[in-house]
Amino acid sequence: MSAVLHGLGAVLVIEGLALALAPLRMEQLLQAIAALGRDARRAIGLTILGLGVALLWLAGGL
């Protein structure tokens, strides 16, 4: 359970930094993502999911 909380905390810190340091860039990124088609967003999401699983596996977390 502790590892899950550490992981969630790290994600929140990174997301918070992105929003605090570059709010305009984040807004532009969200607009660019919204302009993509549903299939492209799904492919990006699945790619990010796969990379995350691979990183956790390499780190010994899975």
Backbone torsions as a table, in degrees:
resi	resn	phi	psi	omega
1	MET	NA	-35.6	-179.9
2	SER	-63.3	-39.3	179.5
3	ALA	-65.0	-36.7	178.4
4	VAL	-64.8	-43.0	179.3
5	LEU	-66.5	-38.2	176.6
6	HIS	-63.9	-43.9	178.7
7	GLY	-63.0	-45.3	179.0
8	LEU	-64.2	-41.1	177.4
9	GLY	-61.8	-41.4	179.2
10	ALA	-63.9	-41.9	178.4
11	VAL	-62.4	-43.8	-179.4
12	LEU	-64.7	-38.3	177.8
13	VAL	-63.4	-46.5	-178.8
14	ILE	-64.3	-44.2	178.8
15	GLU	-64.5	-41.5	179.1
16	GLY	-63.6	-40.5	177.7
17	LEU	-63.0	-43.3	179.9
18	ALA	-60.4	-43.9	-179.7
19	LEU	-71.0	-35.9	-178.2
20	ALA	-75.3	-38.2	-173.7
21	LEU	-89.9	-26.9	-176.8
22	ALA	-143.3	63.4	-177.3
23	PRO	-64.2	-36.2	179.6
24	LEU	-67.6	-42.2	178.7
25	ARG	-62.7	-38.8	178.4
26	MET	-64.3	-39.7	178.1
27	GLU	-63.6	-42.0	178.0
28	GLN	-64.2	-40.2	178.9
29	LEU	-63.4	-43.0	179.0
30	LEU	-64.6	-37.2	176.9
31	GLN	-65.9	-39.7	178.7
32	ALA	-65.5	-40.3	178.1
33	ILE	-66.0	-40.4	179.5
34	ALA	-64.1	-28.5	-179.3
35	ALA	-76.1	-17.2	178.9
36	LEU	-73.7	157.3	176.0
37	GLY	-74.7	164.9	-178.2
38	ARG	-60.5	-42.1	-179.2
39	ASP	-66.2	-37.6	178.6
40	ALA	-66.4	-42.3	177.7
41	ARG	-63.4	-39.6	179.0
42	ARG	-64.5	-42.8	179.1
43	ALA	-63.3	-42.2	177.5
44	ILE	-63.0	-44.3	179.2
45	GLY	-61.6	-43.6	179.3
46	LEU	-66.9	-35.9	177.4
47	THR	-65.2	-45.5	178.6
48	ILE	-63.6	-40.8	176.9
49	LEU	-59.8	-46.5	179.3
50	GLY	-62.2	-41.9	177.8
51	LEU	-63.4	-40.9	178.2
52	GLY	-62.8	-44.2	178.5
53	VAL	-63.2	-41.9	179.4
54	ALA	-63.3	-41.8	178.6
55	LEU	-64.5	-42.2	178.4
56	LEU	-64.7	-39.5	179.5
57	TRP	-64.6	-44.2	179.5
58	LEU	-64.5	-33.5	179.9
59	ALA	-79.1	-8.1	179.6
60	GLY	86.2	17.1	-178.3
61	GLY	-86.7	-10.5	-179.9
62	LEU	-118.4	NA	NA
